[in-house]
Amino acid sequence: MSVDDLFPAVEPYEIGYLTVDFRHKVYWEQSGNPEGKTVVFLHGGPGAGATPLHRQFFDPGAYRIVIFDQRGAGRSTSLGELTDNTTGHLIADMEALRRHLKIERWMLFGGSWGSSLALAYAEKYPNRCTGLILRGIFLCRLHEIEWFLFGMGNFYPEAHREFIEYLPKDERGDLLSNYYRRLTDPDPEVHMPAALAWSRYEGSCSTLLPSADVVAALAEPDAALGLARIEAHYFTHNLFMEEGALLAQAGQLAGIPGVIVQGRYDIVCPIVSAIELADVWPLVDMQIVPDAGHSAMEPGIRKALVLATERMKTKI
């Protein structure tokens, strides 16, 4: 996978773990310019975790780059922990991290579920946000969950068939409940095969053209477990939000500049949600990438996101 259009690799100048309660410690890091404009990276999933590559969307000479792994994800402990793991907890963790790092205001950068968390945080704390860069908009509505479970099969029928046929025939009438039951089973011989089946399905549908790299990254065991278990947990509980809340409260974004980067052929998070959000957000710039799907690592998406971080230097 070529990453020539990203900024050069950079190492963190500070790494830590923030204890947010007696169960959860949240991994965080800072890289780039300590005196630069602050941006926080919000990973997808929920549960996917962040990687070193995510630092490279930002000019390290201009940005103070804050990256953290959400509860139960990536390097945060414990991996896959679901107790006290809700949208409200994640928003509170962001505020705790902001205070811990003595940050007054920051720009939010997130894709897919990361876009959802960014919107939820910005709508609750608009005065803490200098701007938003969002990709692959997911507005946490019931029909979007149903689309993930069933609708993507209209475009990726082979991947969807494999996803369904992992379960016994008598359990295929309720995919979410029966996957969730397996994913939360304490026995690795039960939860790991289910996590791999879930993650392969999502990875297979995430790019316009087949990408073995994307599928392999999501199928790495720790990544697969965090993604599948936490994603199913959030889906089972309707993302811990009132139906339609993110769009209904979008008026809170009125004074915040933003960029939406959306793949025209994003099958995981179809473009209609991005358009609905852009229609009610006065200061947003909508960038449709004509030859891309969902993944942030597709060439057109990568380039558009880097251009967005460059443009936002003058707006925040």
N, C-alpha and C positions, 0 to 999 in steps of 0.2 A: 504493500500500500504506500503510494507516494505521499509524502507530507511536505513537499517542497514549498507549498504555498503557506505553510505555518511559520511562526517565528522559531528561531533556534531553541533547542532544548535548554532549559534552565533548572538549576537545583534550588530547593527551598533554602532560605536563610534562617528559617525558624520552623520547628515542628513541635506539636504538643497534643495532649489529650485533655479534653475538658470534661470533667465529671458533671453530668447534668442531673443524675439521680443515682440511687444506690445500685441500679442495674446497668446503666448506660454510661459509657465513656465515648465521647465523640472525637475522632481524629481530625486534626486541622493542620494546615501548613500555610506559610507565607513565602512568596517568591517575588522576584522583580525588584522594583524600586520602593524602598520603605517610605519615601517621601512622595511617591506618585499618587495618582488618582486611584482610589480603592475600588476594586471589583471583586465580587464573590461569585464563585462558580457553583451552580446547583446541578448535581447530576440527575440522571433520569431514573426510570424504574417505575415506582419507587423500589429501591434496593440495589440498583446497579453499581453504585460506588464510582469514585473518580479515579483517574489514572494520570501518570506524569504527562502524557500527551496533552491533556486538557490545559496545562499551563501555556501551551504554545499558541493558543488563540489570541494572546495578548502581548503587546510590545512590552518587554520586561524593563525597558528604559523609561517607560511612561506610566506603567500601572503597578500598583501594589496589589498583587494577585493572592487572594484568599481562596483556598479550596478546603472543603471539609467533606467527610463521608457522613451521611445521615444515619440516624439510629439503626443499628442492626445491619448496616451495609459496609462493604469494603473493609477498611482498617479499623472502623469503630467496633467496640466490643459490647455485647457478644454478637457474633455474626448470626443473622437470622432471628434475633430476639424480637418477639412480637408484643410482649407485655409493655404497656405504656408507650406504644408506638403508633401515634396518630398524627394527622396533619397539624393539629394544635400543638402537639409536643415538638414537632419539627420547627414550627414557627418560633416557639419559645426558645428552642436551642439556638436558632439564628440570632435572636436578640441577646441571649446569654453570651454567644461568641462575639458579637459586635461589641458588647460592653467589655468583655474580657480583653479584647485587642485594642480597646480605647479608640474605636472608630465612631465618628459622629454620623457620617452618612456614607453610603456605598452604592455602586451600580450593581444590579443583579443580572446574571447571565445564566440562562438555563434552557434546556430543550426537553421536549416531551413532558414527562412528569416534572422535570426541572422548571418548565414553563408554568406548570400549574402551581408549584410551590412558590415561585417568584411572584405570580399574580396574587396568591393568597396572602403572602407577606406584605406586598406593596399596598394591597387594599386595606390591610390592617394598620400598616405603618407607612403611609405615603410620605411623611416628612423625613423618613430615614433613607429614602431612595433618590439618588441623583439621576437614574435612568435605568432602562431595562433593555436587554437584548434577548429575544426569545426565539426559539426554533421549534418547529413541529408542535403546534399548539394543541394542548389537551385540556379541555374545559371540565373534565370530571363529571360528565353527565351519564345517566344510565345507558342511553343509546350508544355512547362511545365505548362503554364497557362491553355491551352486547356486540358491537362491531368488532372489537378485538377478539372476542371469543368465537364469533361466527362469520361476520361479514368479510374479514380478510380472506376467508376461504374462497370467495368469489374470484379473487385474483391470484391466490396461491393455493389452489386446491390440493396439490400434492403435499405441501407442508401441513395444511389443515387436516388432511386425512390422517397423516402420521400423528398429529396432535390428538385427534379424537380416538384413533385406534390404539393409543397407548392404554386407554381405559378398557376394562371388560365391557362387553355389549350392554349388560344390564345397568351400567353406570353412566352411559353416554348421554342420557337425557338431562343430566345436571352436571355439566363439565366443571363449573367453578367449584361447587361444593365437594365433588369427589377428588378433584385435584388438590383442593385446600386440605382435605382430610389426610391425604397422603403426604403433602408437603409439611404438615405440622406433626407428623408421626415422628417420635424420637429416634426411631431405628433408621440409621443411614441406608440400609438396604431397601427401605421403603421410600424415604424422602428424596434420596439422590437421583434415582432413575426418573422420578416425577419431575424433579427440578431440571434435569437435562432435557427431558421431552418438552417442557414448557419453554425453556430458553432457546432450544433449537427452532421451535416454531416462531418465536418472536424474531430471532436473528434472521431466519430465512425470509421473512416478510419486510425486512427493514431497509433494503436497498433496491433501487430500480433494476440494476443488473445483479446477478448472483455474486455474492462475495463470501468466499470461504473464510477470509480473515474476520469478518464481522461475526459469522456463525461460531467460529472457533473461540473468539474472545468471550462471547456470552456463554459458551459451553464449558469454559474452565470451571472446575467444580465449585470453588468458593464464590465465584461470580454468579454461577447458575443458581446456587442455593439462596444467596442473598436476594437476587432478582426475583426468582420464581416465588419463594415463600412470602416475601414482603409484598410483592405485587398482588398475589392472590389474597393476602390479608386485607390490603387496602380495597381491592375490588369487592371482596365479600362485604365490607362495611361501607360501600358507596363512597370511598375515598374520604370518609369522615367529614363530609360536607353536605349541606342542604342542596337539593337538586337545583342546578342552574345558578348557584350562588356566585361563582366567579364572574359570569357575564352580568348578573344582576347588580353586582357591586362595582362594576368597571368604572363608574363615575368617579371613584376615588383616584383613578389614574389620570384625571384631567390635566394636571399640571406637570406630569412626568413625561419626559421625552423617551421615545423607544423605537426599536427596530424589531420587526418580525421577519424572520427568514423561514420560508416555507417551500418545501419541495412540491412541485406541481403534482407528482405522482407518489406522494406520501400515502401509503396504504395503512400504516399503523395509526396515524393521526391525520385523517383526510383534511384537505385544504379548506373545507367549508367552515370549520371551527376558527381557523385563522382569519378568514374573511369576516365572520360574525364579530370577532373581537376587534378587528381593525375598524369596523363600522362605528364602534362606540368609544374609540380611543382617539381623541383629537390630535395628539402630538406624535402619533406613530407613523413610521415609514415602513410600508409593506413591501418586502422583496420576495418575489416568487421566482424560484430557481426552476427553469423549464425542463431540465433533464436530470432530475433527482427525485429520490424517494424520501425516506425518513432519517437515515443515519447522518449524524454530524460529520462523519468521515468521508462521505461522498464528495468528489472533487468540487462540484458546484456549490454545495452547502458550505464546505470548508472555506472556500474563497469568499463567499458572501458574509460569513461570520467574521472573518478577519477584517474585511472592509468595514463591517459594522463597528467593530471595536476601534478602528482607526477614525471613522467619522465621529464616533461618540466622544473622542478626546476633546473636541471643541464645544460639546454640548453639556458636559457635566462639570 
